[in-house]
Amino acid sequence: MRIEVIANNSVEENIFEAFKEEGVAKFYTKFNGAHGVGTSGPRMGDAIWPEENFVLVIWCDLKEALGIERALKKIKGQFPAEGIKLFGLHELSTSALLTGEKQRMIEYKPDELIESGALESIESMEGLPITPHPETGVPDVPDVPEEPPFHLPDGLGLNV
């Protein structure tokens, strides 16, 4: 899956330290000087809105994605006023390309995933014992298949 992290430059070092502690995001592409307007406000790098963001793009499996989520949740807890967003885009499989199925982008919010049933469907996968991480509550998932057999509920995210 493709993970995108968009965060304020002020927490970049903290995020990379948290990734190192979790053992995730060893391979990534980073875009500096990202400008835009999100739920945390404008980041334009100018005299009026001087802050800037950076963007990370990471291709990983579900197990690593959950580790990235745990790391970012920890940093967001330390810096609640800073913009830190995590998005995921599932790869198109060959069958999806043939059937015309669209990719789905979701913003990872553990509570909403649990309420929607998306995490429940992962938990129901035979042979995958999933337990919440003691600090963050995000599930630890051992040895997840490359293309997990679950479907995100309609209305969770955007079709692109």
C-alpha positions as CSV (number, residue, x, y, z in Angstrom):
1,M,0.0,0.0,0.0
2,R,1.1,3.6,-0.5
3,I,1.3,5.7,2.6
4,E,1.5,9.5,2.5
5,V,2.4,11.5,5.6
6,I,1.9,15.3,5.5
7,A,3.3,17.1,8.5
8,N,4.6,20.4,9.7
9,N,8.4,20.9,9.4
10,S,8.5,21.6,13.1
11,V,7.9,17.9,14.0
12,E,10.0,16.2,11.2
13,E,12.9,15.2,13.5
14,N,10.4,13.8,16.1
15,I,8.6,11.8,13.4
16,F,11.8,10.2,12.1
17,E,12.9,9.3,15.6
18,A,9.5,7.6,16.3
19,F,9.8,5.7,13.0
20,K,13.2,4.5,14.0
21,E,11.9,3.3,17.4
22,E,9.1,1.4,15.6
23,G,11.5,0.0,13.0
24,V,9.4,1.4,10.1
25,A,9.7,3.8,7.1
26,K,13.3,2.9,6.4
27,F,12.6,3.5,2.7
28,Y,10.7,6.6,1.6
29,T,10.5,9.6,-0.7
30,K,10.5,13.1,0.9
31,F,9.2,16.3,-0.6
32,N,10.2,19.5,1.2
33,G,8.5,22.8,1.1
34,A,4.9,21.5,0.7
35,H,2.4,24.3,0.7
36,G,-1.4,24.0,1.0
37,V,-4.4,24.4,3.3
38,G,-5.6,21.6,5.5
39,T,-7.5,21.1,8.7
40,S,-4.6,22.5,10.6
41,G,-4.6,25.8,8.6
42,P,-2.6,27.3,5.8
43,R,1.0,26.4,5.3
44,M,2.3,28.7,2.5
45,G,5.9,29.6,3.4
46,D,5.3,33.3,3.0
47,A,5.1,36.4,5.2
48,I,1.4,35.8,6.1
49,W,1.5,32.0,6.5
50,P,5.2,31.3,7.1
51,E,5.0,27.6,8.1
52,E,5.7,24.8,5.6
53,N,5.0,21.1,5.5
54,F,6.9,18.1,4.2
55,V,5.4,15.1,2.5
56,L,6.6,11.5,2.8
57,V,5.6,8.7,0.4
58,I,6.2,5.2,1.6
59,W,5.3,1.9,-0.1
60,C,4.8,-0.8,2.5
61,D,2.6,-3.7,3.7
62,L,-0.2,-3.4,6.2
63,K,2.0,-4.4,9.2
64,E,4.4,-1.6,8.5
65,A,1.5,0.9,7.9
66,L,0.2,0.1,11.3
67,G,3.7,0.7,12.8
68,I,3.8,4.1,11.0
69,E,0.4,4.9,12.4
70,R,1.5,4.0,15.9
71,A,4.6,6.3,15.6
72,L,2.6,9.2,14.2
73,K,-0.1,8.8,16.9
74,K,2.7,9.0,19.5
75,I,4.0,12.3,18.0
76,K,0.6,13.8,17.6
77,G,0.0,13.1,21.3
78,Q,3.2,15.1,22.1
79,F,2.3,17.9,19.6
80,P,-1.5,18.0,19.3
81,A,-1.5,21.5,17.7
82,E,0.8,20.5,14.9
83,G,-0.5,19.3,11.6
84,I,0.3,15.6,11.1
85,K,-1.8,13.6,8.7
86,L,-1.5,10.0,7.5
87,F,-3.2,8.8,4.3
88,G,-3.1,5.3,2.7
89,L,-3.8,4.2,-0.8
90,H,-4.1,0.5,-1.6
91,E,-2.3,-0.8,-4.6
92,L,-4.4,-1.8,-7.6
93,S,-4.1,-5.5,-8.2
94,T,-4.1,-6.9,-11.7
95,S,-7.7,-8.1,-11.2
96,A,-8.7,-4.5,-10.1
97,L,-7.1,-3.1,-13.3
98,L,-9.0,-5.6,-15.4
99,T,-12.4,-5.0,-13.7
100,G,-11.9,-1.2,-13.6
101,E,-12.0,-1.1,-9.8
102,K,-10.8,2.3,-8.5
103,Q,-8.2,2.9,-5.9
104,R,-9.4,4.2,-2.5
105,M,-7.6,6.8,-0.4
106,I,-8.3,6.9,3.2
107,E,-7.1,9.0,6.1
108,Y,-6.1,6.6,8.9
109,K,-8.1,7.3,12.0
110,P,-8.1,4.2,14.2
111,D,-11.3,4.9,16.0
112,E,-13.2,5.5,12.8
113,L,-11.7,2.3,11.3
114,I,-12.9,0.3,14.3
115,E,-16.4,1.9,14.2
116,S,-16.7,1.3,10.5
117,G,-15.8,-2.3,10.8
118,A,-12.6,-2.2,8.7
119,L,-10.4,-3.3,11.6
120,E,-13.0,-5.8,12.7
121,S,-12.7,-7.4,9.2
122,I,-8.9,-7.6,9.6
123,E,-9.3,-9.2,13.0
124,S,-11.6,-11.8,11.5
125,M,-8.9,-13.0,9.1
126,E,-8.2,-16.6,10.0
127,G,-4.8,-17.1,11.6
128,L,-3.9,-13.5,12.3
129,P,-4.0,-12.8,16.1
130,I,-4.3,-9.1,16.4
131,T,-3.8,-7.3,19.7
132,P,-3.8,-3.6,20.4
133,H,-0.5,-2.0,21.1
134,P,-0.3,-1.1,24.8
135,E,0.5,2.6,24.3
136,T,-1.5,3.5,21.3
137,G,-4.3,1.0,20.9
138,V,-3.4,0.5,17.3
139,P,-3.3,-3.3,16.4
140,D,0.0,-5.1,16.0
141,V,-0.4,-7.4,13.0
142,P,2.0,-10.3,12.5
143,D,2.9,-11.5,9.0
144,V,0.1,-9.9,7.0
145,P,-0.2,-11.1,3.4
146,E,0.8,-8.7,0.7
147,E,-2.8,-8.1,-0.4
148,P,-5.0,-8.6,2.7
149,P,-8.4,-10.0,2.0
150,F,-10.5,-7.2,3.4
151,H,-12.7,-4.5,1.9
152,L,-12.9,-0.9,3.2
153,P,-16.5,0.1,3.8
154,D,-18.2,2.5,1.4
155,G,-18.0,6.1,2.5
156,L,-14.6,5.7,4.2
157,G,-12.3,8.0,2.2
158,L,-12.3,9.2,-1.4
159,N,-12.5,7.5,-4.7
160,V,-9.7,8.8,-7.0
